[in-house]
Amino acid sequence: MEVYYTFCFLAAVSVFLGFLNQYVLRAQTTIAITAGSLALSLLVIGLGKLGLLDLRNWADQLLPLLNLEDLLLKGMLGFLLFAGSLHIDLLALRNQRLEISLLAVFGTLISTFAVGALLYWFLQLVGMPVAFVYCLLFGALISPTDPIAVLAIIKSLKAPEQVSIQVEGESLFNDGFGIVVFAVIYAVAFEGGEPTLPSVAHLFAVEALGGIALGLAIGGLFHWLIGATSNHSLELMLTLVIPTAGFSLANILGVSGALAMVISGIIIGNFTRETGFSRVSQHELDNFWEITEDFMNGILFLLVGLFLITINLRPFDYLLMVAGIVIVLLARALAVTVPFTILKRFRRYHPYTERILIWGGLRGSLALALAMSIPAGHAMIQGQDLRHLWVVMTYGVVLFSIVVQGSTIAPLIRRSRDIAEPERMPEPAQ
């Protein structure tokens, strides 16, 4: 019951922070919750150093108790991805399939190797040599844009449709591919695996293709089940089974639950919404899942801010955080610019497309959960645990991404809305 009570109190704190935000900061809710929990963490740390209040031991017990890695990767991620994909317009997604594919696959690979190379060079420069495979591991966990952070912030700003679908589509689909890349490099770094073509193809087939296949099966099954009843309460409860039992099944089978939820959400949101739901349920579907999404987002972003209490920061860690932010931004610019240099030969794009994609490539709790999955004490770098170094750098990037990028992208999107969408050009030749 201790886990349940802790979860309930954290939920209450996140809701109250959201309530206060409407009167104080008036910022986007997830940014306000992260900023509020970060301020609370700094206050607790400050009081602890003054000897007035020391909650570090309590916090050290809190986060392992909740287990952010399992809470997100094996639980809440299913709800958040399913809720986000319900709003994806399939026609718009098809029109942008080339852009989303290049960003999700090649953009992720470009960013992974760019981050790995720049980080390897930087650490050599400061006299802390780290094996290149470990630098690539950090590149793999930080390169996919976090669908939770992206959908929570970009969606509320009402960006131009073409740009919005690219940002949302990339964040939803590069998650599955990014985890495959992370799994391959993780196997090489910690399990002595060989990155051969057959092993990579097997991982991709199991994780990505298996997740897509399961998503199609789940989406098809629940499309039929929802259409077979006119009880609007039962219709909504059936959608709740998808990110619970469906996501759990994906984890048990060892396939990408993230991709399964995205695919099934697109099916329910585009096909079942129009033909399977009763008129009452069509209206309630969005309200139900919007509240669920906001509630879970609040808890996750609160945990991101509170996580600072558990980190014992040393002087070098601050340098590592700043370096991580700069390296990730440079790699993100490269990952967007290279594909669009090719794409602009065939299509016209909104003038702000690349700028919004670069600055809107947010990282969130997903990257932090992946960093925490690195085994402690397995690799020591000049007396420092590699896991600590990568968690610290990931945390710096995540905080900068949510608080700074998330809060400053709004003016960029507002300016983009004043410019008309470009007319579509013909599809490139197949």
N, C-alpha and C positions, 0 to 999 in steps of 0.2 A: 504493500500500500504506500510505502514511502515514495516510490517512483511516481505513483499516481498523484499523491498530494503535491509533490514538487512540480509536476507538470501543470496541475491546476493553478498553483500560485503564480507560476511563470506566465500562464495564459492571462491571469488577472492583471499582472503587471503590464503586459504588452497591450492589453485593451485600455488600461488607464493611461498609458503613454500616448496611445492613439487619440484618446479623448482630450488629453491636455494639449496635444498638437494643434487641434482646431482653434485653440485660443491663444497659443504662444507662438510656435514656429510657423504654423500653417504651411508646412512643407509636405511633400509626398509622404504618405504614412510610413512606408518601410524605411525611408531615409530618417524620418523623425524617431522611429523606434530604435534604429541602430545608433543614432546620435545620442539619444537619451540613455540607452544602456551603456554606451561608451562613457558618457559623463558620469554615470553611476559607478562604473568600474574605476575610473580615475579618482573619484571621491573616496571610494573604499580603500584604494591603494594609498592615497594621501593620508587618510586617517590612520591607516595601519602603520605608516612610517612615523607618524607623530605619537604612536603608542596609544591612541584614543580608541581605536576599533580595528581589530584584526580578523577579517573574514576570509583570509586566503585559504586556511585549512577547510573552512566550510565550502568554498568554491572548488577547491581541489577534489572534494568528495562529490560535489554536485554534478559536474560535467561527466565524470566517469560513470556516475549513477545513471544519468540519462543516456550516455553513450551516443554522442552526436553522430558518429560514423554510422552506427546501425539505425538510429532514429531517422536519419535522412535517407541513406542509401537503401535501406530495406523497409522503410515505412512511409514517411511523409512525402518522399519524392513522387510516389505513385499518384497520390492525391493532387499534388501541385501540377504535375505534367498533364494529367487527365483534364483537370480544370482549365489549364491554359490552352490545350489543343481543342477544346470544345468551341472556342471562338475563332479558330482558323478557318478562313474561307478557302475551300478546296480549289475553286476556280482560280482565285488569285495565287494560290500556292502552285498550281500547275503552270501558270504564266511565268512564275519566277523560279521554276524548278532548276534551270541551269545555274542561275546565280546561287541558289541555296546549296546545290550539290557541290559547286566549286568552293564555296566558303566553308561548308561543313567538313569536306574531305581534304581538299588540297590546302585550304586556308589553315586548318588545324595542323596539318603536317608541316607546313612552312613555319608556323608559329612555334611548334614544338622544337624543331631543329634550330631556329633562330634564337629562341630563348636559351636552349642548351649551349649553343656556341658562345653567345654573349656572356652567359653566366660563367662558363668555363674560363673564358678570357679574363673576366673581372676578378675571379677568385685567384687565378694565377698572378694577377697584377698586385693584389693585396697580400700575397704571400700565404694563401691558404689553398693549396692545390687540391682539387676534388676530381675524382675519376669522371670522365666525360659521360659515362652511362648514368651516373647519379644526377648530373646536370640535365641530361635528357629526361630523366624521370620527373624533375621539377617542371620542365617544359611541357611534358605530357599532362600533368595534373592541372596546370594553370592556363593552358591554351584554349580549351573549350569554353566558350562564353556560357555562363550559368543561366539556364532557362528560368530558374526561380527568380534571380535578381533582375534579369532582363524583362521578363513578362510582368513582374510586379511594378516596374518603373516606366518602361517604354509604353506599355499599353494604356496607361492613364494619361499620357501626354498627347495622344491623338496625332501622331506623326503622319505625314503623307502616306497614302496607302501603299505605294510601291516600296518605300523605304521601310515602313512598318512590317510588311510581310517578309521582307528580307531579313530584318533583325530577328523577328520572332521565329521564322522558319529555321534560320541558321542555329539559333540557340536551342531549339527543340531537337534538331537532328544531329548536331555535332556532339551532343552529349553521348549518344551511343557509340559513335565512332571514336570519340576521345577516350572513352573508358577502355575500348579495345586497344588503342595505342598505349595507354597507361599499363594495361595488363601485360602486354608484350614486353615493354621495357622493365616492368617490375619483375617479370620472370627472369629476364637476363641479369638484372642487378642483384636479386636476392635468392633466386632459386637455381642459378647456374644454367638457365635455359639458353638455347641457341635460336637467334631470330631468323630461322630459315623460312623460305617461302611457304612450304607446306604447313609449318606451325602457325604462321601468321594467318594463312588462309583458313585454317581450322578454327582459330580463335574468332576470326571475323564471321565465319559461317555460323558458329554456335551463338555468339553474342548478338551480332547485328541481324543476320538473316533469320535466325531463330526467333529473335524478338519481334521482327516484322511479321513473320508467319503467325506467331501466337497472337499478336495484336489484331491481325485480320480475322483469325478464328474467334477471338473474344468479341470483337466488334460485330461480326456477323451473327454470332449466337445471341447477343443481347439486343441487337436490332430486331431479331425475330421475336424474342421474348417480350420486349416492350410493345411491339406491334400487336401482340396476342392478347393484351389486356387493355381495358379502358379505365382501370382504377388509377387515378393520377398519383396517389400516395405510393402505390406499388411500383409505378413507373419510375419515380424518383429513387425509391429504395433499390431498384434493380441497377440504376447507374452507380449507386454506392458500392455494389458488389464488385464492380470492375477494378477500382484502385485498391480494394482490400484483398479479396480472394484472387483476383486476376493477377495483381502485382506480386502477391505471395507465391503463386504458382510459377511465375516467371523466375523468381529467385530460387525456388526449389529445383526447377529444370535447368538452371544455369544459363539462361538466355537473358538478353537485355530487357529488363522490366521497363526501363525508360522508353525504349522504342515501342514496346507493346502498348504502353499507356498512350503514347502520342498517336499511334495508328488507330487504336480503338476510340480515342477521343475524337479524332477527325471523322470517323464513321458515324458516331453517335451525333456529333454536332452538325454534320452536313446532310446526312441521309435520314437518320431516325428522327431528328428534330422536326422535319417537315412531314414525314409520313407515318411515324410510329407513335408519337406522343398525342395525347388528347389536347384540346385547346388550352385547358387550364394548366397542364404540365408544361406546355411550350413557354408559357409566361413564367412559371415558377422555376424552370430548369436553370436559367441564368442566375436568378436571385439566389437559389440554393447553393450553387457551386461558387458564386462570387463571395458569399459569406464564408464558406468553407475555406476557400483559397486565402482570403484576407486573414482569417483566424490563424491558420497554420503559418502563413508568412510572418505574422507578427511574432509568433513564438520563435521561429528560426532566426529572424533578424535580431531579436532580443538576445538569444544565445550567442550570436556572433559578437555583439558588444560586450557581453559579460565574460566571454572567453579570455579577454585581456587580463582578468584577475589571476588566471591560472598560469600565465606566462611569466617566467623570471627573466626579465630583459636585462641584457648586459650591454655595455657601450658598443661593441661590435654589431650587435643585433640591429641597432638603429641604422647604421650604415648599410647593413644587409637589406633592410626594409626599403630604404630609398633606392638602392641599386635595383632591387626587384621591381619596383614601380616603373623606373625608367626603362629597364630591359623589356618588361612585358608590354609597355606602350609602344616601344620601337618595333617589337615583333608583331604586334597587332596591326600597326600601320603597314608593315611589309605584307602580312597575310591578307589584307584587304586590297592593297594597291596592285599587287601582282595579278590576281584574278581579274580585277576590273580593267587593267591595262589591256587584257585580251578581250574582255566582254564588250568594252566600248567600241571595238571595231565592228560589232554587229548590232548593237542597240544603243538607244539614247536613254540617259538616266537623269533623275532629279539632280540638280547641281549640288545639293547637300548630301547626296547618298553616301559617298565615301567618308565624309567628315562624321556623319552620324553613326555609321557602322564602326568607325575606328573608336570614337569617344563613347559610343554606346555598347561597346564590347565589354559588358560588366562581368565581374567575377564575384561569387558569393559563397554561400555555405557549402556548396558542392565541392569546390576546390579545397576548402578547409577540411572537409570530411576525407577526401582522398589523401591529403597530406598526413592526416592523423592515422591513416591505414598503414603508413610506413612503420616497420617494426622498430621499436626503441632498442638502442644499444647494439644494433646489428652492424652499423658502420660508424666508426669514430674518426673525426677529422681534427687532428691536433688537439685531442682531448675533448672535443665537442661532439655531441651526438648529432648525426646527420638529420635525424627526425626533428630535433629541436630547431636546427637551422632552417629546414624547409618549412616547418610549421610557422616559424616567426616570419619568414619572408612571405609566405602565402597570406598570413594574417595582415601584414602591411599592405599587400596588393588588394586584398578584399576590402579592407576599410577605406582605402583611397578610392577604390572602384565605386563602392556604394555611396559614401558620403560626399566625395569631391566630384567624381564623374556623374553620379546620379543626380546631384543637386545642380550641376552646371550645364547639363545637357538640355534642360528645359528652354533656355533662351535660343539655343541652336535650333531646336525643333519649332519653336514659335516663328523664327525667321523663315524656316523652310516652308511653313504653311502658307506664307504670303506669296510663294512662287508656285505657279501652276505646274501640275504633273506633265512631263513630256509625253508626246504622242508615242504610242508603241510602234516599233519598227517590226518588220517581218521576222519570224523565227529564223535563227541561223540554220543553214543547210545541215541536214543530218548525214 
